[in-house]
């Protein structure tokens, strides 16, 4: 049977928040709005500028991998703090 409600009561659907996670939604929007136009923009650059952009992207990726691996080994270091400020830090170590 349908639950009876007063006409003035706001009708909100019940969504179980434990099942639905919106953590990845922000990443999808960042990809759609920023990264895809950048990829298409880089495709039409001259060869020299394209090489510079790709090398900077590779350097940023390598720097992130190094900082991430360092932060996992040394969670109280400046690199770990920097990644925490940027919200891309590894999860804190758990003790069993």
mmCIF file of the C-alpha atoms, coordinates in Angstrom:
data_MODEL
# 
_entry.id   MODEL 
# 
loop_
_atom_site.group_PDB 
_atom_site.id 
_atom_site.type_symbol 
_atom_site.label_atom_id 
_atom_site.label_alt_id 
_atom_site.label_comp_id 
_atom_site.label_asym_id 
_atom_site.label_entity_id 
_atom_site.label_seq_id 
_atom_site.pdbx_PDB_ins_code 
_atom_site.Cartn_x 
_atom_site.Cartn_y 
_atom_site.Cartn_z 
_atom_site.occupancy 
_atom_site.B_iso_or_equiv 
_atom_site.pdbx_formal_charge 
_atom_site.auth_seq_id 
_atom_site.auth_comp_id 
_atom_site.auth_asym_id 
_atom_site.auth_atom_id 
_atom_site.pdbx_PDB_model_num 
ATOM 1  C CA . UNK A 1 1  ? 0.000  0.000  0.000   1.00 0.00 ? 1  UNK A CA 1 
ATOM 2  C CA . UNK A 1 2  ? 1.066  3.545  -0.652  1.00 0.00 ? 2  UNK A CA 1 
ATOM 3  C CA . UNK A 1 3  ? 2.014  5.633  2.358   1.00 0.00 ? 3  UNK A CA 1 
ATOM 4  C CA . UNK A 1 4  ? -0.417 8.483  2.912   1.00 0.00 ? 4  UNK A CA 1 
ATOM 5  C CA . UNK A 1 5  ? 1.071  11.975 3.175   1.00 0.00 ? 5  UNK A CA 1 
ATOM 6  C CA . UNK A 1 6  ? -0.224 15.423 3.896   1.00 0.00 ? 6  UNK A CA 1 
ATOM 7  C CA . UNK A 1 7  ? -0.355 17.682 0.805   1.00 0.00 ? 7  UNK A CA 1 
ATOM 8  C CA . UNK A 1 8  ? 2.013  20.175 2.454   1.00 0.00 ? 8  UNK A CA 1 
ATOM 9  C CA . UNK A 1 9  ? 4.676  17.524 3.173   1.00 0.00 ? 9  UNK A CA 1 
ATOM 10 C CA . UNK A 1 10 ? 7.690  17.616 0.884   1.00 0.00 ? 10 UNK A CA 1 
ATOM 11 C CA . UNK A 1 11 ? 8.024  14.464 -1.171  1.00 0.00 ? 11 UNK A CA 1 
ATOM 12 C CA . UNK A 1 12 ? 11.623 13.233 -1.299  1.00 0.00 ? 12 UNK A CA 1 
ATOM 13 C CA . UNK A 1 13 ? 12.662 9.889  -2.743  1.00 0.00 ? 13 UNK A CA 1 
ATOM 14 C CA . UNK A 1 14 ? 14.511 7.594  -0.384  1.00 0.00 ? 14 UNK A CA 1 
ATOM 15 C CA . UNK A 1 15 ? 17.988 6.905  -1.723  1.00 0.00 ? 15 UNK A CA 1 
ATOM 16 C CA . UNK A 1 16 ? 20.209 4.629  0.341   1.00 0.00 ? 16 UNK A CA 1 
ATOM 17 C CA . UNK A 1 17 ? 23.432 6.615  0.654   1.00 0.00 ? 17 UNK A CA 1 
ATOM 18 C CA . UNK A 1 18 ? 25.454 3.554  1.642   1.00 0.00 ? 18 UNK A CA 1 
ATOM 19 C CA . UNK A 1 19 ? 24.830 1.955  -1.751  1.00 0.00 ? 19 UNK A CA 1 
ATOM 20 C CA . UNK A 1 20 ? 25.180 4.992  -4.025  1.00 0.00 ? 20 UNK A CA 1 
ATOM 21 C CA . UNK A 1 21 ? 28.565 6.716  -4.123  1.00 0.00 ? 21 UNK A CA 1 
ATOM 22 C CA . UNK A 1 22 ? 29.160 10.026 -5.863  1.00 0.00 ? 22 UNK A CA 1 
ATOM 23 C CA . UNK A 1 23 ? 32.941 10.102 -5.354  1.00 0.00 ? 23 UNK A CA 1 
ATOM 24 C CA . UNK A 1 24 ? 33.697 9.442  -9.016  1.00 0.00 ? 24 UNK A CA 1 
ATOM 25 C CA . UNK A 1 25 ? 31.191 11.952 -10.382 1.00 0.00 ? 25 UNK A CA 1 
ATOM 26 C CA . UNK A 1 26 ? 33.580 14.871 -9.927  1.00 0.00 ? 26 UNK A CA 1 
ATOM 27 C CA . UNK A 1 27 ? 36.290 13.056 -11.871 1.00 0.00 ? 27 UNK A CA 1 
ATOM 28 C CA . UNK A 1 28 ? 33.911 12.423 -14.767 1.00 0.00 ? 28 UNK A CA 1 
ATOM 29 C CA . UNK A 1 29 ? 33.038 16.124 -14.932 1.00 0.00 ? 29 UNK A CA 1 
ATOM 30 C CA . UNK A 1 30 ? 36.710 17.106 -14.828 1.00 0.00 ? 30 UNK A CA 1 
ATOM 31 C CA . UNK A 1 31 ? 37.394 14.694 -17.692 1.00 0.00 ? 31 UNK A CA 1 
ATOM 32 C CA . UNK A 1 32 ? 34.478 15.915 -19.770 1.00 0.00 ? 32 UNK A CA 1 
ATOM 33 C CA . UNK A 1 33 ? 34.994 19.631 -19.237 1.00 0.00 ? 33 UNK A CA 1 
ATOM 34 C CA . UNK A 1 34 ? 38.778 19.989 -19.052 1.00 0.00 ? 34 UNK A CA 1 
ATOM 35 C CA . UNK A 1 35 ? 40.733 17.012 -20.304 1.00 0.00 ? 35 UNK A CA 1 
ATOM 36 C CA . UNK A 1 36 ? 38.903 16.109 -23.512 1.00 0.00 ? 36 UNK A CA 1 
ATOM 37 C CA . UNK A 1 37 ? 39.138 19.635 -25.018 1.00 0.00 ? 37 UNK A CA 1 
ATOM 38 C CA . UNK A 1 38 ? 42.803 19.766 -23.994 1.00 0.00 ? 38 UNK A CA 1 
ATOM 39 C CA . UNK A 1 39 ? 43.510 16.468 -25.769 1.00 0.00 ? 39 UNK A CA 1 
ATOM 40 C CA . UNK A 1 40 ? 41.845 17.696 -28.948 1.00 0.00 ? 40 UNK A CA 1 
ATOM 41 C CA . UNK A 1 41 ? 43.635 21.033 -28.660 1.00 0.00 ? 41 UNK A CA 1 
ATOM 42 C CA . UNK A 1 42 ? 47.032 19.360 -28.350 1.00 0.00 ? 42 UNK A CA 1 
ATOM 43 C CA . UNK A 1 43 ? 46.322 17.229 -31.409 1.00 0.00 ? 43 UNK A CA 1 
ATOM 44 C CA . UNK A 1 44 ? 46.311 20.306 -33.649 1.00 0.00 ? 44 UNK A CA 1 
ATOM 45 C CA . UNK A 1 45 ? 49.440 21.978 -32.265 1.00 0.00 ? 45 UNK A CA 1 
ATOM 46 C CA . UNK A 1 46 ? 52.653 22.090 -34.323 1.00 0.00 ? 46 UNK A CA 1 
ATOM 47 C CA . UNK A 1 47 ? 55.026 19.186 -33.709 1.00 0.00 ? 47 UNK A CA 1 
ATOM 48 C CA . UNK A 1 48 ? 57.447 21.110 -31.480 1.00 0.00 ? 48 UNK A CA 1 
ATOM 49 C CA . UNK A 1 49 ? 54.735 22.498 -29.196 1.00 0.00 ? 49 UNK A CA 1 
ATOM 50 C CA . UNK A 1 50 ? 53.025 19.097 -29.070 1.00 0.00 ? 50 UNK A CA 1 
ATOM 51 C CA . UNK A 1 51 ? 56.308 17.539 -27.929 1.00 0.00 ? 51 UNK A CA 1 
ATOM 52 C CA . UNK A 1 52 ? 56.686 20.184 -25.200 1.00 0.00 ? 52 UNK A CA 1 
ATOM 53 C CA . UNK A 1 53 ? 53.130 19.632 -23.936 1.00 0.00 ? 53 UNK A CA 1 
ATOM 54 C CA . UNK A 1 54 ? 53.518 15.848 -23.924 1.00 0.00 ? 54 UNK A CA 1 
ATOM 55 C CA . UNK A 1 55 ? 56.873 16.044 -22.118 1.00 0.00 ? 55 UNK A CA 1 
ATOM 56 C CA . UNK A 1 56 ? 55.386 18.353 -19.448 1.00 0.00 ? 56 UNK A CA 1 
ATOM 57 C CA . UNK A 1 57 ? 52.458 15.949 -18.993 1.00 0.00 ? 57 UNK A CA 1 
ATOM 58 C CA . UNK A 1 58 ? 54.831 12.994 -18.632 1.00 0.00 ? 58 UNK A CA 1 
ATOM 59 C CA . UNK A 1 59 ? 56.973 14.956 -16.156 1.00 0.00 ? 59 UNK A CA 1 
ATOM 60 C CA . UNK A 1 60 ? 53.889 15.778 -14.049 1.00 0.00 ? 60 UNK A CA 1 
ATOM 61 C CA . UNK A 1 61 ? 52.781 12.137 -14.076 1.00 0.00 ? 61 UNK A CA 1 
ATOM 62 C CA . UNK A 1 62 ? 56.241 10.891 -13.060 1.00 0.00 ? 62 UNK A CA 1 
ATOM 63 C CA . UNK A 1 63 ? 56.441 13.524 -10.305 1.00 0.00 ? 63 UNK A CA 1 
ATOM 64 C CA . UNK A 1 64 ? 53.051 12.433 -8.970  1.00 0.00 ? 64 UNK A CA 1 
ATOM 65 C CA . UNK A 1 65 ? 54.072 8.745  -8.968  1.00 0.00 ? 65 UNK A CA 1 
ATOM 66 C CA . UNK A 1 66 ? 57.285 9.556  -7.103  1.00 0.00 ? 66 UNK A CA 1 
ATOM 67 C CA . UNK A 1 67 ? 55.491 11.756 -4.543  1.00 0.00 ? 67 UNK A CA 1 
ATOM 68 C CA . UNK A 1 68 ? 52.724 9.187  -4.074  1.00 0.00 ? 68 UNK A CA 1 
ATOM 69 C CA . UNK A 1 69 ? 55.140 6.310  -3.503  1.00 0.00 ? 69 UNK A CA 1 
ATOM 70 C CA . UNK A 1 70 ? 57.226 8.474  -1.131  1.00 0.00 ? 70 UNK A CA 1 
ATOM 71 C CA . UNK A 1 71 ? 54.094 9.496  0.800   1.00 0.00 ? 71 UNK A CA 1 
ATOM 72 C CA . UNK A 1 72 ? 53.116 5.850  1.274   1.00 0.00 ? 72 UNK A CA 1 
ATOM 73 C CA . UNK A 1 73 ? 56.505 5.048  2.817   1.00 0.00 ? 73 UNK A CA 1 
ATOM 74 C CA . UNK A 1 74 ? 56.894 8.331  4.747   1.00 0.00 ? 74 UNK A CA 1 
ATOM 75 C CA . UNK A 1 75 ? 53.374 9.527  5.710   1.00 0.00 ? 75 UNK A CA 1 
ATOM 76 C CA . UNK A 1 76 ? 54.653 12.459 7.851   1.00 0.00 ? 76 UNK A CA 1 
ATOM 77 C CA . UNK A 1 77 ? 56.882 14.002 5.168   1.00 0.00 ? 77 UNK A CA 1 
ATOM 78 C CA . UNK A 1 78 ? 56.353 17.257 3.290   1.00 0.00 ? 78 UNK A CA 1 
ATOM 79 C CA . UNK A 1 79 ? 55.476 15.337 0.110   1.00 0.00 ? 79 UNK A CA 1 
ATOM 80 C CA . UNK A 1 80 ? 52.678 13.543 1.941   1.00 0.00 ? 80 UNK A CA 1 
ATOM 81 C CA . UNK A 1 81 ? 51.417 16.854 3.319   1.00 0.00 ? 81 UNK A CA 1 
ATOM 82 C CA . UNK A 1 82 ? 51.505 18.405 -0.161  1.00 0.00 ? 82 UNK A CA 1 
ATOM 83 C CA . UNK A 1 83 ? 49.428 15.553 -1.582  1.00 0.00 ? 83 UNK A CA 1 
ATOM 84 C CA . UNK A 1 84 ? 46.957 15.905 1.299   1.00 0.00 ? 84 UNK A CA 1 
ATOM 85 C CA . UNK A 1 85 ? 46.548 19.609 0.560   1.00 0.00 ? 85 UNK A CA 1 
ATOM 86 C CA . UNK A 1 86 ? 45.881 18.760 -3.105  1.00 0.00 ? 86 UNK A CA 1 
ATOM 87 C CA . UNK A 1 87 ? 43.405 16.013 -2.039  1.00 0.00 ? 87 UNK A CA 1 
ATOM 88 C CA . UNK A 1 88 ? 45.294 13.305 -3.943  1.00 0.00 ? 88 UNK A CA 1 
ATOM 89 C CA . UNK A 1 89 ? 47.113 11.680 -1.032  1.00 0.00 ? 89 UNK A CA 1 
ATOM 90 C CA . UNK A 1 90 ? 47.264 7.927  -0.495  1.00 0.00 ? 90 UNK A CA 1 
ATOM 91 C CA . UNK A 1 91 ? 44.894 6.567  2.138   1.00 0.00 ? 91 UNK A CA 1 
ATOM 92 C CA . UNK A 1 92 ? 46.307 6.713  5.666   1.00 0.00 ? 92 UNK A CA 1 
ATOM 93 C CA . UNK A 1 93 ? 47.969 3.519  6.865   1.00 0.00 ? 93 UNK A CA 1 
ATOM 94 C CA . UNK A 1 94 ? 45.758 1.277  8.956   1.00 0.00 ? 94 UNK A CA 1 
ATOM 95 C CA . UNK A 1 95 ? 47.015 -0.674 11.934  1.00 0.00 ? 95 UNK A CA 1 
ATOM 96 C CA . UNK A 1 96 ? 45.804 -4.194 12.445  1.00 0.00 ? 96 UNK A CA 1 
# 
